[in-house]
C-alpha cells in the first residue's frame, strides 16, 4: 500500500497545523500558565519530566489521558483502571522510549508519524472514492479540525486513525488479509477498534471474495483477544477492560441512549447559565464549578448536533461501508454514556471518524464554504489547543 501523491500534502497539512497548535498552546501557557489541576492528575510529573523550558515546549503534547498511557508504558496494568486504555499504543511508546530516552518524546513523535501516514492514506482512499479534489480537502479538513491537536499528543488517536484508514483502503483494494491485520491492530489500540468489522463485512457482502479470504475477518477480534489473553497471562482479570468502564462511570443507557441524556444535560446546562447563580444546581453535580460543567455539557451537545448532518450526509453520499462504520463507532459511547457528563469525549471520538471528513470535502466545494469551514476550524483548533496545553479539560 503506497502513500501515493498525497504524502507531500499530508506532511504540509500536518506540520502547518501542528505549528498553529504549538503557537496557541505556548502562547496560552505564557499568558495564563497551567490551571493547577496537573498536580492532582499527574502527581509523578510524567507529563513534565524535564526542566521548565522543555516542559513548556512539551505542554501541547501531553496532558490528561497522556498520564495513563505513560503510566502503562512505564508500569503496565498494575492499576485495574488502566485496563480501559488498550495496549498497542503504550507498548509502542515503551519501545520508543528506549530509543529516544524519553517515553513522552517517543509518544509525541510516534503520534506525529502515525498522523502524517494516516493523512496520506486518507488522501489515497478519498481519491479512490471521490476524486483528487475531495481528497485534498478531506486531508486539510481533518488536519485543521478543532480536535486535531489530539493527533500529536501522547494519545492513541493518531495510531488508530492510521490503522482504521489503512484497513479500509486495503479492503477497497481487496487485500483482505492486510485489511484484517490492520483492523486487528485497531482492536488492540482502543475499544472501538472491534467495530472495524462492520465496514469490512459490508464491503465483503457487496463483492464477495474467495471463501478463504473471509477468514481474514477473524484477525479483527484476535486483536481484542490478544489483549485479554495478555492480561490473563499476567495474572489480571481478562475482562478488566470491560469492568473498567464502570470505574469511568460509563453504563448502558439503551441503544444510543446517550443522545437523550446529552440533550437533557445540555438543556440543564443552559438553565444553569441563564439562572446566573451557582447555589441551585440543575443537574447531578459531579464536582467543581457548576458553570464550568454547564458550559462543557453545552459544548459537547454542540458537537453532537454538528455530527448529525455529517452522519446523514455520509449515508447519502458515500458508499454504505463508510456510514456504517461511523454509526457503529458512535454506537458505543452513545449507548454507554458517562453518568455525570453523558457526551464526555465525544469530540475526540468524532475526530478519528474519517468518513465525516470525506463528506465535508464534498459539501465544501465552493471557496465561500471552505473559507467559513476552515475559519471556524482554525479558531476552534487554536482555542482547544490552548485549553489542553494549560491543563483545562477539553474532551
N, C-alpha and C positions, 0 to 999 in steps of 0.2 A: 504494500500500500504506500504510494508515494505522496509526499506533501503537495506536489504539484505547483502550479504557478501562484497559488495563494500563500506560499511560505513567506515571501517578502512582505506582502500585505499584512500577514499575521504578525510578523515581527514589528512592523511600523505601528500597527494598531496597539500592540502590547506595550511597547516602550513609551509611546507618546501618552497613552492613558495612565501608565504607571508613573510617569513624570508628574502628571497632574495630581495623582493620588499622593505622591510624596510631598509635593508643594503644599497641598491642602493640609495634610497631616502635620507636617513640620511647622507650617505657619500657625495652625491652631495650637500646637504644643508650645510654641514660643510665646503666644499671646496669653493663653489661658492655663497652660500646664495640665497635668493629669488630674482626673477627678478625685483621686484618693482611694477609689474602690479597688485598685490593683493590689493594695495591701491585704485586703480580705480574700480576694480570689487567687492571688499569686504570692502566698507568703514566702515561698522559696525563691522568689525573683527569677523564675525560669524564663520569663519574657524580658528580663532586664539583667542579663548576666555580665554585661560589660561595664565600661566606665560611662560617665554622664553623657558625653558626646555620642558615643557609639550606641548607647541605649536610646537616645533621641532619634538617631538615624534608623534604628530598628523598630521604632514605635508603630509606623504604619503597617508593619508585617506581623506583629504578634500581640494579641490581647485576648481576653475572654477564653474561648474554647481552645486557643493555642496552648493554654496551660495543660489541658487534658492530653492533647497529642504529645506534647513534650514530656509529660509525666509518664505516659505509656512507653515512649521511646526510651526513657531512662530506666523505668522500673517495672514495665509490663503491667499486668492486670491484677496487681496486689489488692487494689481497691475495687470492689464489685461495681461501683458507679462508673468506673472507666469502661466497662464492657459495652456501654452504649455506643462507644466510638470504635468502629471496626478497624482491623489490624493492618491492612496493607499500607496505608499512608504512614503511620508511625513506625512500621518496620523499615520502610524506605528512608525515613528521617533518621532512624538509628544508624542504618548503614552509611548514609551520607555524612552523619556526624563524625564517624570515624575518619572519613577522608577530609572533611572541611575543618574538623577540630571543634565544631560547634553545632549541636542539633538545630539551634534556631537558624543559623545561617544556612545549613543544609536544607531545612524545611522551606525557607523562603526561596532558595534557588530551585529546589525541586518543583515548587508550585509554579514559579515563573516559567520554567522549561515546559512543564505539562500544559500550561496555558497557551504558550506560543504554538506548541504542536497541536493542541486541541482546536485552536482557531484555524490553523492550516487545514486540518481535516474537515472542519465545518465549511470552509470555503469550497473544498472539493465536493462535499456532499450536497451543498446547496447548489453549486454549479451543475451537478448531475441532475438535480430535480427541477431547478427553477431558472437556470441560466447564469451567466457570468455577472451580470449587473446585480441581481439579487444576492449572489454570493458575496460580492464586495460589501454590500450594505448590511448583510447578516453579520459578517465579521466585525465591522465597525460598530454596529448596534450593540453587540454583546460586549465588546471591549470597553465601551463607554457607558454601559448601563449603570444605574445607580448603585447596585450591589457588586459591581465588577471588582471592587477592591479586594474582595474575598479571594480572588484568583491568584493574588500574590501574597497572601498571608499564610501562616502555618495552620492551614485548614485543608481538608481533603477535597474541596470543591474543584480545584484545577485538575487533579488526578481523575476525579470522577467524570468531569467533562471530557477529558481525553479518551477514556476507555468507553464511555457511552456513545460519543460521536463515532469513534473508531469501530465499535460493534455494528452500528447502523450502516456505516459505509461499507464494511466488509460484507454484511448481509445483502446490501443492494447489488454488490458485485458477485453475489452467490459464493462467497468464500465462507462457507458456513462454519467450519471448524475454527477459523480465526475469529469470526463473529462470536461464537460460543465462548471461546477462551477470553476474549476481551470483556464480554458481559459477565463471565465468571469472576474476573478481576474486579469488575464493578460491584458484584455481590460481596466481595471481600473488602470493599472500600467503605460502603455505607449501607444501611439497612434497605434503602430504596433501590439498591442495585438489583435486587431479585426481580423487580418489575421490568427489567430489560428483556425478560422472557416474553412479555406481551408484544412488543413490536416485532420481535423475531418470529413469533408464531404467526402473527398477521401476515408478514411477508412470505413466510413459508406456505401459508394457505393460499395466497394469491398466485404463487408459482411453485407448486410442489417440487422439491428437489429429489435427488436419489434417496431411496429409503435409508441408506447408511448415513447420509448427511443429517437426517432427523436426529440421530443420536448426539449430534453436536450440542443440542439444546440441554443435554444433561450436564454440560460444563457450567451452566449458569448456577443452578443450585449447588454445584460442587464447591463454588467459592464460599457460600454460606456454610456448607457442611465442613469445609476445611477449618473455618474459624471455630465452629462449635467443637469440632474434634480436637483442635489445639487447646481449647480451654479445658476440655475433659482430661486431656493427657497431662496438663499442668496441675491437675487436682482441683480445678474450679468447676462450677456448675455449667454444663454445656448450654443450658437455656438462660444463662445470666443476661445475655444481650436483650432478651425479651422481658425478663423480670426487671431489668434496669429502667425500662420505660416508666414503671410505676414510681421509681425514685424521682424521675424527672417530671412527675405529675401528669403524664400522658395516660389517658384512659379512653376506652371505647365509648363513643357517643352516637353510634349508628352510622350507616353509610353517609359520608360527607356531613355528619352532624356538626362538625366544627364550623361549617358555614353559618349555621343558625346561631351557634354560640358566639362566633366572631361578630356577627351583626348586632347581637344583644350587647356584647362588650363595647362595641363602637358607639352604640346609642347611649349606653350608660356613661361612657367616657365623655360624650358631648354634653350630657346633662351635668356631669361633674364640672366641666369647664365653664359652662354657661351659668352655673349656680354661683360661681365666684367665691366659694368657700370650701374649706377642707374638713370641717367638723363632721358633716354628714357625708359618708362615702356611699355612692350609688351602686357599687359593685363589691364583690368579695375582695377585701383588702389583702394584698399579697406582701405588704411591707413597702416602706418608702413613701415618698410623696404621692398622694392620690392624683395630683395634677399631672405628674410625670407619667404615671400608669395610664391615665386617661389619654394623654397625647400619644403614647405608644400604641394603645389599642386602636385609636383612630388612624394612625399611620398604617398599621397592619391591615385594617379594613380597606384603606385606600389601595393597597397593593392587591388585595383580593378583587376589588371592583375592577381594577385595571386588567387583571388576569382573565376575567370572564370573556370580554370580547376577543382577546388574543386566543383563548381556547376555542371559541366558536369559529373564529377566522381560520385557525389551523385545521379544524374539522372540515370546513367548507373548501379550503383552497390547497391543502396539502394532501398527499396520499394518506390513507387511513392509518397506517402504522405510526405516523408521527403524532397525530392527535391521540391515538390510543395510548401511546407511551406517556404523553403529558398528563392525560386524565388519570392513568393508573399511578403515576408517580405522585400526583397530588392527593390521590385517594388515601394514602397512608397518613400524612399529617392532618388532613381534614376529617378523617374518621377517628383519629386518636388525638384530639386537641389537648392542650395544656390547660388544666382547670382554671388557674388564676388569669391566664392570658391565652385564650384559645388559639389564636393565629401566630403564636410565637414561632419565629424562624421562617415564616412563610416567604418573606422577600428573598432570603438566602436560598430556599428550595427552588424558587422560581428562576433564580439566576442561572442554574445549570440546565434548565429545560430549553434546549436549543431550538426545538420546533417553534417556540413562541417568537424567537428572533428571526427565524426563516419567514414566518408570516409577516413580521414587522417590516422586513426588507421588501416584501411585496406591496404592502399598503403605503409605504413611504416612497412612492415612485416619483413624486414631484419635488422640486427644490424647496418649496414652501413647507411641505410636510416634513421633509428631512431637517430643515432648519429648526422647526418647532420641536421635533422629537429629540434632536441632538442638543438643542439648547436646554431642554428640561433634563435630559440625561446628564449633561455636564454639570449642571447646578446640583442635581441630586448626588452625583458621584463625589463632588467636592465636599458637600455638606456631610455625607455619611462617612467619608474618609476622615474628615476632621474629627467627627464624634468618636470613631473607632480608635484613632491614634491617641486620643486623650482619655480613653477608658470610660466613655459614655456608651451605654448599651445601644446597639443598633438592631441586630436581628439574631 
